[in-house]
Amino acid sequence: MKLGQIKFNIKERGKSKLDFFKTLYQNKKLAIQLGKNDFRNRFANTSLGTIWGFAQPFVFMLTYVIVFQYILKTGSSGKFPYIVWFLPGMGMWMFCSDAILTSSNSIRNYSYLVKKVVFPVDIIPVISITSSSFIGIFLIYIATMAAIAYGYFPNILNLVYIIFCAVCFILALTRLTSALTTVVPDFSQLLNIVIQLCMWFTPIVWNLNMIQGTVCVFFKAFPFTYLVEGFRQSFISSSTIITEHYGLYTIVFWAITFLMFIWGNSVFKKNKKDFADVL
């Protein structure tokens, strides 16, 4: 292959990766509006409507606080109040897990858009992420208010950065999982199991200080750990996983996110033409 052809192929591959962001930018208002509708439709058949969307995660988080702080009396929060240590981590996890699971099934849920009309299929997972973000914003607010009530004020820059990281990681991951779930329906069940395992392997209800050495380094390199600990440490710590070891875990996180997006983008584009046939 000639040098000119190699340069052309590299350029074309770069353009194909940017197509997703171009499509997303051009249809951002549509994605936001459909995301709002999606959130309302989740609870359309109930009397309280969207209130349930906020009540369920709030009660879930409150139950964890009562059980682990007052019944089991765990010392996982160290020197910090358990509610200040726990709520940010669980809030970030609940946003990520909900967004990943709903976005991964989004193309099947919006099959009528894929089959019957000309629609930018690439933004369908983003619709579900937008829908999940309403609960995510609520959980962030609850965690922030609880921390402030105990005298812990958030580092705004860290807070904004970690939220940005979470959105980027979810976009990258669901680019892959939404395509796989559409083509292979059984993948949805496998993903549910994996997410459940990830919850317990992520330091949400347990502390990283409980493990040492290489095992601790391995867990810190886990993307969900980076998000949960980074968000938690925006409230309770001056040194964070973001800057630890000269930013090692930050480099690892963005490397994983970037590679995940490249892989997911390739799988999505390769199978997109078959979505209408398999739905």
TILUM-247311 format. One line per 8 residues: number of its first residue (from 1); their letters; for each residue x, y, z of N, C-alpha, C. Coordinates in pm, 1 decimal. Example, Ala and Ser with C-alpha at 12.3 -4.5 7.8 and 13.67 -1.06 7.14 Angstrom:
% TILUM-247311
1) AS) 1319.0:-569.0:780.0:1230.0:-450.0:780.0:1320.0:-330.0:780.0 | 1285.0:-225.0:708.0:1367.0:-106.0:714.0:1290.0:3.0:787.0
***
This chain:
% TILUM-247311
1) MKLGQIKF) 85.1:-119.9:0.0:0.0:0.0:0.0:88.1:124.1:0.0 | 54.3:219.1:-82.0:132.7:341.0:-92.6:110.6:430.2:28.4 | 208.9:520.5:52.7:202.5:610.4:166.6:78.8:698.6:160.0 | 44.0:744.9:40.0:-74.0:830.8:23.5:-201.2:759.6:62.5 | -210.0:629.1:28.7:-328.3:550.6:63.8:-337.6:529.8:214.4 | -221.7:509.8:280.1:-220.1:491.9:425.2:-270.5:617.9:494.3 | -222.5:733.7:448.6:-267.0:860.2:507.1:-416.4:879.9:487.0 | -465.1:840.3:369.6:-608.4:856.3:339.9:-692.4:768.1:431.7
9) NIKERGKS) -647.0:642.7:453.7:-721.7:550.4:539.7:-726.1:599.2:683.8 | -614.3:651.2:732.8:-608.8:703.7:869.4:-703.5:821.8:883.9 | -704.1:907.1:781.2:-791.6:1024.1:783.4:-938.1:982.4:784.1 | -972.8:883.3:702.6:-1111.1:837.1:694.4:-1155.6:772.6:826.3 | -1066.5:697.3:890.8:-1101.2:635.6:1018.1:-1124.0:742.2:1125.5 | -1040.7:845.9:1123.5:-1058.2:955.2:1217.7:-1190.0:1025.5:1197.0 | -1227.6:1047.2:1071.2:-1355.2:1111.4:1040.4:-1472.6:1025.6:1085.8 | -1460.7:892.5:1068.8:-1570.8:803.5:1106.9:-1595.7:806.6:1256.8
17) KLDFFKTL) -1487.8:826.1:1336.3:-1504.6:834.4:1481.4:-1569.8:965.3:1521.6 | -1545.5:1069.9:1442.2:-1603.6:1199.9:1473.3:-1747.0:1211.3:1425.4 | -1791.2:1119.4:1339.8:-1929.4:1123.2:1288.9:-2029.9:1117.5:1403.1 | -2000.2:1037.0:1504.6:-2091.3:1023.2:1617.8:-2111.1:1156.9:1688.4 | -2000.6:1226.5:1714.8:-2009.1:1354.5:1785.1:-2075.6:1460.7:1698.0 | -2052.6:1453.5:1568.4:-2118.5:1546.6:1476.6:-2269.8:1523.2:1477.7 | -2310.6:1397.6:1469.3:-2453.2:1363.2:1472.9:-2515.3:1404.0:1605.8 | -2442.7:1380.6:1715.2:-2492.7:1416.1:1847.8:-2510.3:1567.1:1860.6
25) YQNKKLAI) -2414.4:1642.6:1811.1:-2423.3:1788.8:1818.5:-2540.4:1841.2:1736.4 | -2558.4:1785.6:1618.8:-2666.0:1831.8:1530.2:-2804.3:1798.5:1585.7 | -2812.2:1695.2:1668.4:-2942.6:1650.6:1720.1:-2952.4:1663.2:1872.3 | -2871.8:1752.4:1930.4:-2867.1:1763.6:2077.2:-3001.6:1804.3:2136.4 | -3073.1:1895.5:2071.5:-3203.0:1939.3:2123.5:-3305.0:1825.4:2117.9 | -3298.7:1747.4:2011.4:-3387.5:1632.2:1997.9:-3359.2:1529.8:2106.7 | -3230.9:1503.2:2133.1:-3192.3:1405.8:2236.2:-3239.2:1449.9:2374.0 | -3226.5:1579.0:2403.2:-3268.6:1631.4:2534.0:-3419.8:1622.3:2549.3
33) QLGKNDFR) -3493.4:1660.7:2444.3:-3638.9:1657.7:2451.6:-3691.0:1515.1:2466.7 | -3635.5:1423.0:2387.5:-3677.8:1282.8:2398.0:-3634.9:1222.5:2531.2 | -3522.5:1270.7:2585.5:-3478.4:1224.2:2716.3:-3576.4:1264.9:2825.4 | -3626.8:1387.7:2817.0:-3728.4:1433.7:2912.3:-3854.7:1348.7:2900.9 | -3895.7:1323.5:2777.0:-4015.3:1240.5:2755.8:-3994.8:1099.2:2807.7 | -3874.8:1045.3:2786.8:-3843.3:910.3:2831.3:-3853.7:900.3:2983.1 | -3802.7:1001.3:3053.7:-3808.0:1000.9:3199.8:-3952.4:1007.9:3249.4 | -4033.4:1091.3:3186.3:-4174.6:1102.0:3225.2:-4250.8:973.1:3194.8
41) NRFANTSL) -4217.5:910.5:3081.1:-4289.5:789.4:3040.0:-4260.4:669.7:3128.8 | -4147.4:671.2:3199.0:-4114.8:560.9:3289.2:-4222.0:545.0:3396.7 | -4282.0:656.5:3436.4:-4377.1:654.5:3547.1:-4512.9:710.2:3503.6 | -4541.5:696.4:3373.9:-4663.3:755.9:3318.1:-4790.5:693.6:3374.6 | -4785.0:567.4:3414.7:-4905.9:498.0:3461.4:-4924.8:503.2:3612.6 | -4850.5:588.6:3680.6:-4861.5:599.1:3826.3:-4922.9:734.0:3865.2 | -4982.2:739.2:3982.2:-5048.9:861.8:4027.8:-4948.5:972.1:4059.1 | -4835.7:935.1:4118.5:-4736.1:1035.5:4156.8:-4639.4:1069.4:4044.8
49) GTIWGFAQ) -4643.6:992.4:3936.0:-4560.9:1023.9:3819.5:-4412.4:1020.6:3849.5 | -4341.5:1124.4:3805.9:-4194.5:1127.2:3815.1:-4144.2:1135.5:3958.8 | -4232.5:1164.1:4053.2:-4189.8:1166.8:4194.3:-4130.0:1031.5:4234.4 | -4185.9:922.9:4177.3:-4131.8:790.3:4207.1:-3987.7:776.9:4159.9 | -3953.1:843.7:4051.7:-3817.0:838.1:3999.7:-3715.1:891.5:4097.7 | -3756.8:988.4:4180.4:-3667.9:1045.1:4280.8:-3682.1:975.2:4415.3 | -3803.7:928.4:4447.0:-3829.6:866.5:4577.0:-3758.0:732.3:4590.7 | -3760.0:650.6:4483.3:-3701.4:516.7:4491.5:-3551.9:518.5:4524.3
57) PFVFMLTY) -3468.4:594.2:4449.4:-3326.0:594.2:4484.3:-3297.6:659.9:4619.0 | -3378.2:758.7:4656.0:-3358.1:824.7:4785.9:-3382.1:727.3:4900.0 | -3492.6:652.2:4894.2:-3523.3:553.7:4998.5:-3418.3:443.6:5000.6 | -3373.4:401.5:4882.7:-3270.5:298.1:4872.0:-3142.4:342.0:4941.8 | -3098.5:463.9:4914.6:-2975.6:515.7:4974.6:-2991.9:534.2:5125.6 | -3108.2:583.2:5168.0:-3134.3:603.4:5310.2:-3132.9:470.9:5384.7 | -3186.7:366.2:5322.2:-3187.6:233.0:5383.6:-3045.8:182.7:5406.5 | -2959.2:202.2:5306.6:-2819.2:161.0:5320.0:-2752.2:233.2:5436.6
65) VIVFQYIL) -2777.9:363.2:5448.5:-2717.8:441.9:5556.9:-2761.8:388.3:5692.9 | -2890.9:361.0:5708.0:-2944.0:311.4:5835.4:-2885.5:174.8:5869.3 | -2881.9:84.2:5769.5:-2833.6:-52.6:5793.1:-2685.6:-54.2:5827.5 | -2603.1:14.9:5746.3:-2458.1:5.6:5764.8:-2405.1:94.9:5876.7 | -2472.4:208.1:5903.2:-2422.4:296.3:6007.9:-2478.4:262.8:6145.2 | -2608.0:230.7:6152.0:-2672.0:216.4:6282.1:-2697.6:71.5:6323.6 | -2709.7:-19.3:6227.4:-2735.6:-159.8:6261.5:-2605.8:-241.1:6258.2 | -2537.8:-241.8:6144.0:-2412.2:-316.0:6132.7:-2294.8:-240.2:6194.2
73) KTGSSGKF) -2308.3:-107.4:6201.2:-2206.0:-20.0:6261.0:-2068.1:-45.5:6201.7 | -2061.4:-44.0:6069.1:-1933.6:-65.1:6000.8:-1844.6:57.1:6016.6 | -1714.3:33.2:6011.2:-1618.9:144.3:6021.9:-1556.8:179.5:5889.0 | -1626.1:146.6:5779.9:-1568.5:165.7:5646.8:-1547.0:311.2:5610.4 | -1618.8:403.5:5677.0:-1605.8:544.8:5642.9:-1485.2:610.4:5708.4 | -1413.9:535.4:5793.9:-1295.9:590.0:5859.1:-1330.8:703.5:5953.5 | -1260.5:815.7:5940.8:-1280.4:929.3:6032.5:-1395.1:1020.7:5989.0 | -1457.5:991.7:5876.0:-1563.9:1076.4:5824.7:-1701.5:1023.2:5864.0
81) PYIVWFLP) -1801.7:1111.5:5876.9:-1938.7:1065.1:5901.4:-1982.8:971.9:5788.8 | -2046.9:861.6:5824.8:-2080.9:760.9:5723.6:-2166.9:817.9:5612.5 | -2261.4:903.3:5647.5:-2353.3:957.0:5546.8:-2279.4:1044.4:5445.6 | -2176.8:1115.9:5491.4:-2096.7:1200.7:5402.1:-2007.1:1114.6:5313.6 | -1957.4:1005.5:5368.9:-1870.2:914.7:5293.8:-1949.7:830.5:5194.0 | -2068.1:787.0:5236.2:-2143.7:690.4:5157.0:-2227.1:751.8:5044.7 | -2301.5:857.5:5072.5:-2397.3:910.5:4975.7:-2334.1:950.7:4841.7 | -2220.0:1021.1:4840.2:-2161.7:1055.3:4709.6:-2124.1:932.4:4627.3
89) GMGMWMFC) -2064.6:832.3:4693.3:-2024.8:711.5:4621.3:-2143.4:635.7:4565.3 | -2246.6:616.7:4647.5:-2364.6:545.3:4601.7:-2440.9:626.5:4497.3 | -2445.7:757.8:4514.6:-2513.5:842.1:4416.4:-2449.9:831.3:4279.0 | -2316.9:835.9:4274.6:-2246.5:822.6:4146.9:-2270.1:684.6:4087.0 | -2266.0:581.0:4171.0:-2286.9:444.8:4120.6:-2427.6:427.7:4062.9 | -2527.9:478.6:4133.2:-2665.6:461.5:4088.3:-2689.0:533.2:3955.4 | -2628.4:648.9:3938.3:-2639.6:719.4:3810.6:-2574.6:637.7:3699.1 | -2453.2:590.0:3723.8:-2380.5:513.8:3620.9:-2452.8:384.8:3585.2
97) SDAILTSS) -2493.1:307.9:3684.8:-2555.7:178.6:3657.6:-2689.3:195.4:3586.5 | -2769.5:292.3:3630.0:-2899.4:315.3:3566.0:-2881.3:360.1:3420.9 | -2787.4:450.7:3399.4:-2762.9:500.9:3263.6:-2711.7:390.4:3172.2 | -2623.0:306.1:3222.9:-2566.8:197.8:3141.4:-2673.7:96.0:3104.5 | -2752.5:53.4:3201.9:-2853.0:-49.6:3175.9:-2964.3:0.6:3084.1 | -3014.9:120.9:3108.1:-3123.1:172.5:3023.6:-3073.3:205.4:2882.6 | -2952.8:260.3:2873.1:-2898.4:294.9:2741.4:-2866.2:170.5:2659.8 | -2823.0:66.4:2728.4:-2788.1:-57.6:2657.4:-2911.3:-121.6:2593.8
105) NSIRNYSY) -3027.6:-101.4:2653.9:-3152.4:-156.4:2599.4:-3231.6:-55.0:2516.8 | -3175.6:62.4:2499.1:-3251.2:172.8:2439.2:-3291.4:148.1:2293.9 | -3204.2:89.1:2215.2:-3235.9:69.6:2073.4:-3351.5:-28.7:2058.2 | -3354.2:-130.9:2142.6:-3469.0:-223.1:2140.8:-3595.0:-153.2:2189.7 | -3581.8:-68.8:2290.7:-3698.1:3.3:2342.6:-3752.1:105.1:2243.1 | -3664.0:158.1:2160.5:-3704.5:255.0:2058.3:-3700.4:193.2:1919.0 | -3738.1:66.1:1911.7:-3730.8:-5.7:1783.8:-3816.0:59.4:1675.9 | -3926.8:124.3:1714.4:-4014.2:187.1:1615.2:-3943.7:302.4:1544.7
113) LVKKVVFP) -3850.2:366.3:1612.7:-3774.3:474.0:1548.7:-3674.7:418.1:1448.2 | -3621.1:301.6:1479.9:-3522.5:238.9:1391.4:-3588.9:183.8:1266.1 | -3709.2:125.8:1281.1:-3772.5:52.6:1171.4:-3862.9:137.5:1082.1 | -3925.7:238.8:1139.4:-4033.6:302.7:1064.7:-4003.2:442.4:1010.8 | -3904.9:509.2:1066.7:-3877.1:645.1:1021.5:-3727.6:664.1:1002.6 | -3693.7:770.1:927.4:-3552.8:806.3:913.5:-3513.4:880.5:1040.9 | -3428.5:817.9:1120.2:-3393.6:873.1:1250.2:-3245.3:848.4:1275.9 | -3174.6:945.7:1337.7:-3032.7:925.5:1370.7:-3016.8:824.0:1484.2
121) VDIIPVIS) -3000.4:698.3:1447.2:-2996.3:588.8:1544.1:-2884.8:608.7:1646.9 | -2778.0:676.6:1607.0:-2663.6:694.8:1696.8:-2700.6:766.3:1825.9 | -2802.4:850.5:1824.5:-2834.2:928.3:1944.4:-2932.3:856.6:2037.6 | -2984.6:741.0:1996.2:-3084.1:672.5:2080.0:-3028.8:637.7:2219.0 | -2906.7:580.0:2231.1:-2854.6:555.9:2366.6:-2839.4:684.6:2447.7 | -2811.1:795.0:2380.1:-2794.3:923.7:2449.6:-2926.6:970.1:2509.1 | -3037.4:933.6:2445.2:-3169.7:967.9:2498.5:-3187.5:907.6:2637.6 | -3150.0:781.4:2653.0:-3162.9:715.0:2782.7:-3064.9:771.2:2884.9
129) ITSSSFIG) -2945.5:809.6:2840.4:-2849.1:872.5:2931.0:-2904.5:1005.2:2981.9 | -2966.4:1081.2:2891.3:-3029.4:1208.1:2930.2:-3139.4:1184.6:3031.4 | -3219.4:1080.1:3007.9:-3327.3:1045.7:3101.1:-3271.8:1011.8:3239.2 | -3166.3:932.7:3242.9:-3106.3:892.8:3370.8:-3039.9:1010.1:3442.2 | -2998.5:1110.7:3366.1:-2927.7:1224.0:3425.9:-3016.9:1304.7:3519.9 | -3148.7:1299.1:3502.2:-3237.9:1371.8:3592.7:-3228.4:1313.9:3734.0 | -3226.8:1181.6:3742.2:-3209.2:1117.9:3872.5:-3067.3:1142.1:3923.1 | -2969.6:1137.5:3832.2:-2830.8:1162.3:3869.5:-2812.2:1300.2:3931.5
137) IFLIYIAT) -2872.6:1401.5:3871.0:-2863.2:1538.2:3924.0:-2926.1:1545.6:4062.8 | -3038.8:1476.7:4079.3:-3106.3:1474.4:4209.7:-3018.3:1410.2:4315.9 | -2953.9:1297.5:4282.8:-2868.9:1227.6:4378.7:-2745.7:1310.8:4414.1 | -2691.0:1381.3:4315.0:-2577.1:1470.8:4340.7:-2618.6:1581.7:4436.8 | -2738.6:1633.5:4416.0:-2790.1:1739.2:4503.1:-2806.3:1689.2:4646.5 | -2863.6:1568.8:4661.9:-2883.4:1511.4:4795.1:-2749.1:1490.8:4864.7 | -2652.1:1434.0:4791.8:-2519.7:1409.7:4849.5:-2452.9:1540.6:4890.3 | -2467.2:1642.8:4806.5:-2406.0:1773.1:4835.2:-2468.5:1837.4:4957.3
145) MAAIAYGY) -2600.4:1834.0:4966.3:-2670.1:1894.7:5080.4:-2636.2:1821.9:5209.8 | -2627.6:1688.7:5203.6:-2593.6:1610.9:5323.0:-2452.2:1643.2:5369.9 | -2358.8:1652.7:5275.7:-2220.3:1684.8:5310.6:-2209.7:1824.5:5371.5 | -2277.0:1921.2:5311.4:-2274.5:2058.6:5362.6:-2335.4:2065.6:5501.8 | -2441.2:1987.5:5524.7:-2506.4:1985.7:5656.1:-2409.9:1939.2:5765.0 | -2314.2:1853.7:5727.6:-2213.9:1806.4:5823.0:-2085.8:1890.4:5819.9 | -2087.8:1997.2:5740.7:-1972.7:2087.1:5736.3:-1867.2:2052.4:5633.5 | -1900.8:1967.5:5538.1:-1807.5:1929.8:5431.9:-1853.3:1992.3:5300.6
153) FPNILNLV) -1773.6:2087.2:5252.0:-1811.0:2158.9:5130.0:-1734.8:2101.1:5010.7 | -1803.5:2083.3:4898.2:-1741.0:2016.2:4782.8:-1637.3:2101.0:4711.1 | -1540.1:2033.2:4654.0:-1445.6:2096.1:4561.7:-1514.8:2100.1:4425.1 | -1559.4:2217.0:4384.5:-1643.1:2229.2:4264.7:-1571.3:2179.6:4139.6 | -1442.3:2210.9:4126.6:-1367.9:2168.1:4007.1:-1361.9:2015.8:3999.3 | -1331.8:1952.2:4112.3:-1330.5:1805.3:4114.9:-1467.6:1748.6:4081.8 | -1570.5:1811.6:4136.5:-1707.8:1765.8:4116.8:-1745.1:1768.4:3968.7 | -1720.3:1881.7:3904.5:-1754.0:1898.2:3762.2:-1672.1:1801.8:3676.7
161) YIIFCAVC) -1544.3:1788.1:3711.5:-1455.8:1699.4:3634.1:-1502.8:1554.8:3639.9 | -1537.1:1505.8:3759.8:-1578.9:1366.1:3774.1:-1711.2:1341.1:3703.8 | -1802.8:1436.4:3710.0:-1930.1:1421.8:3637.6:-1903.8:1413.3:3487.7 | -1812.2:1496.2:3438.9:-1773.5:1491.2:3297.3:-1713.3:1354.8:3262.9 | -1627.0:1303.7:3352.5:-1567.4:1170.7:3332.2:-1675.1:1063.6:3323.7 | -1773.5:1072.3:3412.4:-1880.0:971.5:3416.0:-1958.3:971.7:3286.1 | -1993.2:1089.1:3235.7:-2069.9:1098.0:3111.0:-1989.1:1041.1:2995.0 | -1861.4:1075.6:2989.0:-1775.3:1026.0:2880.2:-1762.7:873.6:2884.5
169) FILALTRL) -1743.4:819.4:3005.1:-1728.9:674.3:3018.0:-1858.0:602.6:2980.3 | -1971.0:655.6:3025.7:-2100.2:594.2:2993.6:-2126.4:598.8:2844.2 | -2095.5:711.0:2780.1:-2111.5:722.5:2634.3:-2025.6:618.2:2563.0 | -1900.9:605.2:2606.8:-1809.3:510.8:2542.7:-1855.2:366.7:2561.3 | -1893.7:332.3:2685.0:-1932.7:194.4:2714.8:-2063.3:157.2:2645.4 | -2161.6:245.2:2649.8:-2292.3:212.0:2591.8:-2291.8:216.6:2439.6 | -2191.3:278.2:2382.9:-2173.4:269.1:2237.5:-2154.0:122.5:2198.5 | -2084.8:49.6:2285.1:-2061.9:-93.8:2263.0:-2180.8:-177.4:2307.9
177) TSALTTVV) -2225.3:-157.4:2432.6:-2327.7:-245.0:2490.2:-2464.2:-230.3:2422.1 | -2497.4:-111.1:2374.7:-2626.2:-92.6:2306.2:-2629.2:-169.4:2175.1 | -2515.4:-172.2:2105.6:-2508.4:-246.9:1980.5:-2516.8:-397.5:2006.8 | -2443.3:-444.8:2107.1:-2442.6:-587.9:2137.8:-2579.5:-634.9:2187.2 | -2644.9:-554.1:2269.8:-2776.2:-591.0:2320.4:-2879.7:-597.6:2209.3 | -2865.7:-511.1:2109.7:-2958.9:-510.7:1997.3:-2942.0:-634.9:1911.2 | -2819.0:-670.4:1884.8:-2790.5:-784.7:1796.7:-2803.9:-917.6:1870.7 | -2762.4:-919.1:1997.8:-2766.8:-1042.5:2078.1:-2849.6:-1013.6:2204.4
185) PDFSQLLN) -2979.5:-1039.6:2204.9:-3066.8:-1005.9:2318.7:-3020.0:-1063.1:2452.1 | -2957.7:-1181.8:2450.2:-2911.5:-1243.6:2574.2:-2803.6:-1161.6:2643.9 | -2738.1:-1075.3:2568.3:-2631.9:-993.1:2627.3:-2686.9:-902.2:2736.5 | -2813.3:-865.3:2725.7:-2877.2:-779.9:2826.4:-2877.2:-847.5:2962.8 | -2905.0:-978.9:2965.6:-2905.8:-1052.1:3091.9:-2764.9:-1062.6:3149.9 | -2669.1:-1086.4:3062.3:-2529.4:-1093.4:3106.5:-2484.6:-959.3:3163.3 | -2524.3:-851.8:3098.3:-2485.5:-718.3:3144.0:-2541.6:-689.7:3283.0 | -2665.0:-732.0:3308.9:-2724.0:-713.8:3441.8:-2641.6:-782.6:3549.3
193) IVIQLCMW) -2594.2:-902.7:3519.4:-2511.4:-976.7:3615.1:-2378.7:-905.1:3637.3 | -2317.6:-859.9:3528.0:-2188.0:-790.6:3536.8:-2200.3:-662.7:3619.1 | -2308.4:-588.2:3598.8:-2328.4:-464.5:3674.3:-2345.0:-493.5:3823.2 | -2416.3:-600.7:3855.5:-2431.5:-639.2:3995.6:-2296.1:-673.8:4057.9 | -2213.4:-747.4:3983.9:-2080.0:-781.8:4033.1:-1993.7:-656.7:4049.7 | -2005.1:-566.2:3953.4:-1926.1:-442.5:3958.7:-1960.2:-360.0:4081.9 | -2086.9:-363.5:4121.2:-2126.1:-286.8:4240.0:-2048.9:-333.0:4362.8 | -2035.6:-464.4:4379.0:-1969.8:-515.6:4499.2:-1818.4:-511.7:4488.9
201) FTPIVWNL) -1765.4:-508.1:4367.5:-1620.9:-495.6:4350.2:-1575.3:-349.7:4345.4 | -1670.3:-257.9:4346.6:-1639.5:-115.0:4353.2:-1652.7:-70.9:4498.6 | -1560.1:10.0:4550.3:-1564.3:49.1:4692.7:-1675.3:149.6:4722.4 | -1798.4:99.5:4723.2:-1914.7:183.9:4753.1:-1953.0:169.3:4899.2 | -1968.6:44.0:4944.9:-2002.9:19.4:5085.5:-1881.2:-29.0:5165.1 | -1768.1:-50.8:5096.9:-1645.0:-87.0:5165.7:-1534.9:11.3:5126.5 | -1431.6:19.0:5208.1:-1327.0:119.9:5191.2:-1202.3:59.5:5128.6 | -1140.3:134.6:5040.9:-1016.2:89.0:4977.6:-904.0:67.0:5079.1
209) NMIQGTVC) -913.2:132.6:5194.1:-810.9:115.1:5298.2:-810.1:-26.0:5355.6 | -915.4:-104.1:5324.1:-923.3:-240.9:5374.1:-829.4:-335.0:5298.0 | -780.8:-291.6:5182.7:-689.8:-374.9:5103.4:-560.1:-298.3:5079.2 | -454.2:-372.7:5053.4:-322.4:-311.0:5037.6:-249.3:-369.0:4916.7 | -140.8:-304.5:4879.8:-50.1:-356.8:4779.4:-105.0:-358.8:4638.2 | -64.2:-461.6:4563.0:-100.1:-473.0:4421.8:-250.4:-484.1:4402.2 | -317.4:-550.5:4493.9:-463.1:-565.7:4483.8:-530.5:-429.6:4489.8 | -482.1:-342.2:4576.5:-538.2:-207.4:4589.0:-516.0:-127.4:4460.6
217) VFFKAFPF) -397.1:-139.9:4404.6:-366.2:-70.4:4279.0:-459.7:-117.6:4168.0 | -483.5:-248.2:4162.4:-572.8:-305.1:4061.8:-713.8:-248.3:4075.5 | -764.0:-242.8:4198.8:-899.1:-190.9:4220.4:-907.9:-42.3:4187.7 | -802.4:33.3:4216.1:-803.1:176.0:4186.5:-799.3:202.7:4036.1 | -746.0:107.7:3960.0:-740.9:122.8:3814.4:-873.7:88.7:3747.9 | -967.7:37.4:3825.9:-1100.9:2.7:3777.9:-1178.3:132.4:3751.1 | -1234.6:151.9:3631.2:-1301.3:279.2:3598.1:-1409.8:321.5:3696.3 | -1491.3:226.3:3743.4:-1596.5:262.3:3838.0:-1538.3:311.3:3970.5
225) TYLVEGFR) -1425.2:253.8:4011.5:-1359.2:300.2:4133.2:-1313.8:444.1:4116.2 | -1257.8:475.0:4000.7:-1212.7:612.0:3972.2:-1328.4:710.2:3984.9 | -1444.7:674.2:3931.9:-1561.2:763.1:3935.4:-1617.8:776.2:4076.2 | -1635.9:662.3:4144.0:-1694.4:663.6:4278.2:-1601.8:733.7:4377.8 | -1474.4:695.2:4379.3:-1379.4:756.0:4471.9:-1354.2:902.3:4437.6 | -1345.6:932.8:4309.2:-1323.7:1071.3:4268.3:-1437.3:1161.6:4311.4 | -1560.7:1112.1:4297.3:-1676.5:1191.3:4337.8:-1682.7:1204.2:4489.6 | -1656.3:1093.7:4559.0:-1657.0:1094.4:4706.0:-1550.5:1188.7:4760.9
233) QSFISSST) -1432.4:1183.2:4702.8:-1321.6:1263.6:4752.8:-1335.4:1411.8:4718.8 | -1432.4:1444.3:4633.8:-1462.5:1585.4:4609.5:-1519.6:1650.8:4734.9 | -1568.4:1567.4:4827.9:-1629.4:1617.7:4950.6:-1541.4:1600.0:5073.0 | -1462.0:1492.5:5077.4:-1402.7:1455.3:5206.4:-1250.6:1445.0:5206.5 | -1182.2:1480.1:5099.8:-1038.0:1460.0:5100.4:-966.9:1569.1:5022.3 | -848.0:1608.1:5068.2:-769.6:1708.6:4997.9:-688.4:1646.0:4884.5 | -644.5:1520.9:4902.7:-575.1:1448.9:4795.3:-671.0:1345.5:4738.1 | -677.2:1335.0:4607.3:-775.9:1246.8:4546.1:-710.9:1146.4:4452.4
241) IITEHYGL) -792.2:1050.5:4411.7:-747.6:949.2:4316.0:-711.8:1013.1:4182.1 | -762.0:1133.4:4158.2:-734.9:1204.5:4033.0:-586.5:1235.7:4019.9 | -523.4:1276.9:4129.1:-382.7:1319.1:4124.3:-287.7:1215.2:4184.4 | -340.2:1109.6:4242.1:-256.3:1010.2:4309.4:-156.7:945.8:4213.3 | -34.5:924.0:4262.9:74.1:865.0:4182.2:94.4:943.4:4052.3 | 98.7:1076.3:4065.3:121.6:1165.8:3951.8:18.0:1148.2:3840.2 | -105.1:1122.1:3882.4:-213.3:1111.3:3785.0:-219.6:977.3:3713.5 | -157.9:873.7:3772.8:-155.1:741.7:3709.4:-295.5:690.0:3680.7
249) YTIVFWAI) -385.7:699.5:3779.9:-519.2:642.6:3763.6:-604.4:726.2:3667.7 | -572.2:853.1:3659.0:-639.9:938.2:3560.2:-600.9:895.8:3418.8 | -472.9:869.7:3398.9:-425.1:823.8:3268.1:-488.1:689.8:3232.0 | -492.8:598.7:3329.6:-551.5:466.1:3306.0:-700.1:479.1:3272.0 | -770.8:563.5:3347.2:-914.3:580.8:3323.0:-940.8:631.3:3181.4 | -870.5:735.8:3140.5:-895.2:792.6:3007.4:-847.6:699.6:2896.0 | -743.6:620.6:2923.0:-698.7:523.0:2822.9:-805.6:416.4:2801.6 | -863.6:366.5:2911.4:-970.5:266.5:2902.3:-1092.2:325.0:2831.9
257) TFLMFIWG) -1129.3:447.0:2869.0:-1246.3:512.4:2808.7:-1226.1:532.5:2659.2 | -1107.8:578.1:2621.2:-1078.2:602.4:2479.7:-1081.7:472.6:2400.0 | -1017.1:368.4:2451.6:-1015.3:239.7:2381.7:-1155.2:178.6:2375.7 | -1233.1:196.6:2482.4:-1369.9:146.6:2484.8:-1454.4:214.6:2377.3 | -1433.0:344.8:2361.5:-1509.8:417.1:2260.2:-1471.9:372.1:2119.4 | -1342.7:354.5:2094.2:-1297.9:309.0:1961.7:-1359.1:172.5:1929.9 | -1352.5:82.1:2026.7:-1409.0:-51.8:2008.1:-1560.2:-43.1:1989.7 | -1627.2:27.9:2078.1:-1772.6:39.6:2070.6:-1819.2:106.7:1943.7
265) NSVFKKNK) -1748.1:210.7:1902.5:-1784.3:282.4:1780.2:-1773.1:191.5:1658.8 | -1667.6:109.2:1657.8:-1647.9:15.8:1547.5:-1759.7:-87.8:1542.1 | -1795.3:-144.1:1658.0:-1901.5:-245.0:1664.8:-2036.0:-183.9:1627.4 | -2063.3:-64.3:1676.3:-2191.6:2.2:1649.3:-2207.3:29.9:1500.3 | -2104.2:89.4:1440.2:-2113.0:124.0:1297.5:-2122.1:-1.1:1210.7 | -2053.5:-106.8:1251.1:-2054.0:-230.0:1173.0:-2190.6:-296.7:1174.1 | -2262.2:-287.1:1287.1:-2389.8:-357.9:1302.2:-2512.4:-269.9:1283.4 | -2493.8:-140.3:1269.0:-2607.2:-47.9:1262.3:-2702.2:-79.9:1148.0
273) KDFADVL) -2647.1:-121.0:1037.2:-2730.7:-152.5:919.5:-2821.6:-272.7:943.3 | -2787.3:-356.7:1044.2:-2865.4:-477.0:1071.6:-2969.4:-457.2:1182.3 | -2968.2:-341.0:1246.6:-3057.8:-320.3:1361.1:-3204.8:-339.9:1324.1 | -3245.1:-281.0:1212.8:-3385.8:-290.0:1171.8:-3426.0:-435.0:1144.9 | -3332.7:-515.9:1096.2:-3365.3:-655.4:1062.4:-3381.7:-743.3:1185.3 | -3305.4:-715.4:1290.4:-3308.1:-802.1:1407.7:-3414.2:-759.4:1510.3 | -3469.9:-639.6:1493.7:-3569.1:-591.0:1589.6:-3709.5:-639.5:1552.3
***
